[in-house]
Amino acid sequence: MDNLVHASAIVDTGAILGEGTRVWHFSHVCGGARIGNHCSLGQNVFIASDVVIGHNVKIQNNVSVYDAVVLEDDVFCGPSMVFTNVHNPRAAVVRKHEYRRTLVRRGASIGANATVVCGVTVGAYAMIGAGAVVTRDVPDFALMAGVPARQIGWISRHGERLDLPRGADGRACCPHTGDVYSVTGRVCTLQPAD
């Protein structure tokens, strides 16, 4: 399957686009960016040169992925969500050597208009609610909401809320798939199938 790059999009020389990746209207991918297979970059998306994006990543309209951001496979970035890369920006002070790395782990989803402040890791299959502001690391399978973002529960790989306690150990099944999850010591894990 070939790539689809809309005529209004710009893909600079040196950018790597994986097989089947689509770049839509008015988007810009800078040289040096590495994007995996079967990704979709919506309208007006910007990808900086020091960005790595895995396979099957969906980036909705009006998202800028700045230098020092890594998105693993199957990540979803909702419309107009925001990444940063400088903790204390000033127009008159050059801080490119101070970029803080941000990692979004496999399968995580970030809701519309959410902000991910630089230097954090968003855990695998975590879900960040619309409009949330993430200022610290997010555990795997965590459901986050608010400003600043706080954990309000646990979420399955399928995106279903799990009936698990936030402050205690427990077990629950995904209501859609039947997969079993357990929390031990504030860490949620998917249990192996029997």
C-alpha positions in Angstrom: 0.0 0.0 0.0 1.4 3.4 -1.0 1.5 6.5 1.2 -1.1 9.2 0.6 0.2 12.8 0.9 -2.3 15.5 0.2 -1.2 18.1 -2.4 -1.3 20.8 0.2 0.9 18.9 2.7 4.7 19.4 3.0 6.9 16.4 3.7 10.5 17.6 3.9 13.4 15.6 2.4 14.8 13.3 5.0 11.5 12.5 6.7 10.6 8.8 6.8 7.0 7.8 6.2 6.1 4.1 6.7 4.0 2.1 4.3 0.4 3.1 4.1 0.8 6.3 6.1 -1.5 9.2 5.2 -0.7 12.9 5.6 -3.8 15.1 5.1 -4.4 18.8 4.2 -2.0 21.5 5.3 0.2 19.3 7.4 4.0 19.5 7.6 6.5 16.7 8.4 10.0 18.0 8.9 13.1 16.3 7.6 14.4 13.8 10.2 11.0 12.8 11.5 10.4 9.0 11.6 6.8 7.8 11.2 5.8 4.2 11.1 3.4 2.2 9.0 -0.3 2.9 8.6 -0.4 6.2 10.5 -2.8 9.0 9.9 -1.9 12.6 10.3 -5.0 14.8 10.2 -5.4 18.3 8.8 -3.0 20.9 10.0 -0.6 18.6 11.8 3.0 19.5 12.4 5.7 16.9 13.1 9.2 18.2 14.1 12.5 16.7 13.0 13.4 15.0 16.3 10.1 13.0 16.6 9.6 9.2 16.4 6.2 7.9 15.8 5.4 4.1 15.8 3.0 2.1 13.7 -0.8 2.7 13.5 -0.7 6.0 15.2 -3.7 8.4 14.7 -3.0 12.1 15.1 -6.2 14.2 14.7 -6.5 17.7 13.3 -4.5 20.7 14.7 -1.9 18.7 16.7 1.8 19.7 16.8 4.3 17.1 17.8 7.4 18.9 18.8 11.1 17.8 19.1 11.9 15.3 21.8 8.5 13.5 21.6 8.2 9.7 21.0 4.8 8.1 20.3 4.8 4.3 20.4 2.6 2.0 18.3 -1.2 2.5 18.4 -1.2 5.9 20.1 -4.3 8.2 19.6 -3.9 12.0 19.8 -7.2 13.8 19.8 -8.0 17.0 18.0 -6.0 20.1 19.1 -4.2 18.3 21.9 -0.8 19.9 22.8 2.7 18.6 23.4 5.4 20.9 24.8 9.2 20.4 25.0 10.5 23.3 27.1 9.6 23.6 30.8 10.2 27.3 31.2 9.9 29.0 27.7 11.0 32.6 27.0 11.0 34.1 23.6 14.3 35.9 24.3 16.1 32.8 25.8 17.2 29.9 23.5 16.6 26.6 25.3 16.8 24.0 22.5 19.6 22.2 24.5 17.1 21.9 27.5 14.3 20.0 25.7 12.7 17.5 28.0 11.8 14.2 26.4 8.2 13.0 26.4 7.2 9.4 25.9 3.7 8.1 25.1 3.6 4.4 25.5 1.8 1.9 23.3 -1.9 2.1 23.0 -2.4 5.3 25.0 -5.1 7.8 24.1 -5.0 11.5 24.6 -8.3 13.4 24.4 -9.2 16.5 22.5 -7.6 19.8 23.8 -5.5 17.9 26.5 -2.0 19.2 27.2 1.0 16.9 27.9 3.7 19.0 29.6 7.2 18.0 28.6 9.3 15.4 30.5 6.6 12.9 31.3 5.8 9.4 30.3 2.2 8.4 29.5 1.8 4.7 30.3 0.7 2.0 28.0 -3.1 2.0 27.3 -3.6 5.0 29.6 -6.4 7.4 28.7 -6.1 11.1 29.1 -9.5 12.9 29.2 -10.4 15.8 27.0 -9.0 19.1 28.3 -6.8 17.4 31.0 -3.3 18.8 31.7 -0.7 16.1 32.3 2.1 17.4 34.5 3.5 14.1 35.8 4.1 10.5 34.8 0.9 8.4 34.1 0.7 4.7 35.0 -0.2 2.0 32.5 -4.0 1.6 32.1 -4.7 4.8 34.2 -7.7 6.9 33.4 -6.8 10.6 33.9 -8.9 13.8 34.0 -8.8 17.4 35.2 -6.4 20.3 35.6 -3.9 19.2 36.7 -4.7 15.6 35.6 -5.5 13.2 38.4 -6.2 9.5 38.2 -9.9 8.8 38.4 -9.8 5.1 37.6 -8.5 2.3 35.4 -9.1 1.6 31.7 -8.7 -1.6 29.7 -6.8 -2.1 26.4 -10.2 -1.9 24.7 -10.9 1.5 26.2 -13.5 0.3 28.8 -13.6 1.6 32.3 -12.6 -1.1 34.8 -14.3 -1.7 38.1 -11.0 -1.5 40.1 -10.2 0.5 43.2 -7.8 3.5 42.9 -6.2 3.1 46.3 -6.4 -0.6 46.9 -5.5 -3.9 45.3 -8.2 -5.8 43.3 -9.2 -7.6 40.1 -11.7 -6.8 37.3 -12.7 -8.0 33.9 -13.0 -5.8 30.8 -16.7 -5.7 30.1 -16.1 -6.0 26.4 -13.3 -8.6 26.0 -13.4 -10.4 29.3 -9.7 -9.8 29.8 -8.7 -9.9 33.5 -6.8 -7.0 35.1 -5.3 -6.8 38.6 -4.0 -4.0 40.7 -1.2 -4.7 43.1 0.6 -1.9 44.9 -1.0 0.8 42.6 0.2 -1.0 39.5 -2.4 -2.4 37.0 -1.5 -5.3 34.9 -3.3 -7.4 32.3 -3.3 -11.1 33.4 -2.2 -13.8 31.0 -5.1 -15.8 29.5 -5.6 -19.3 31.0 
